[in-house]
């Protein structure tokens, strides 16, 4: 199971492995608004960073590269904090 924390738009180079340890992760997936939606706020505009934590304690960062269609860049560390 993976839990998530939406960091909003931040410089990915400013995020350290240790800073992820104190984030409020939750099991609710982060939602993205459907294309052209006038009623649903777009929670993942381009450059949004989503932190993910696995059940094993590994951390991944998803950087939104494009929102329609959704494309992401994935960053990970190969150790458990």
NORSULCOR-V124327 format. One record per pair of residues at least 6 apart in sequence whose ideal C-beta (glycine too) atoms are under 7 Angstrom apart, sorted by the first residue. I is the first residue (numbers start at 1). J is the second residue. Records with the same first field share a line. If there is no record, write none. Layout:
I: J / J
This chain:
1: 27 / 55
2: 52 / 53 / 54
3: 25 / 26 / 27 / 53
4: 25 / 26 / 29 / 30 / 50 / 52
5: 23 / 24 / 25 / 51
6: 30 / 43 / 48 / 50
7: 49 / 50 / 51
8: 48
9: 45 / 47 / 48
10: 49
12: 49 / 61 / 63 / 75
15: 49 / 61
17: 59 / 77 / 81
18: 81
20: 51 / 59 / 81
21: 81
23: 51
25: 53
30: 43 / 44 / 50
31: 43
32: 42 / 43 / 44 / 67 / 70
33: 40 / 41 / 42 / 43
34: 40
35: 68
42: 67
44: 64 / 67
45: 64 / 67
46: 64 / 65 / 66 / 67
47: 64
48: 64
49: 61 / 63
50: 62
51: 59 / 61
52: 59 / 60 / 62
53: 59
56: 80
57: 80 / 81
58: 76 / 80
59: 77 / 81
60: 74 / 75 / 76
61: 75
62: 72 / 74
63: 72 / 73
64: 72
65: 71 / 72 / 73
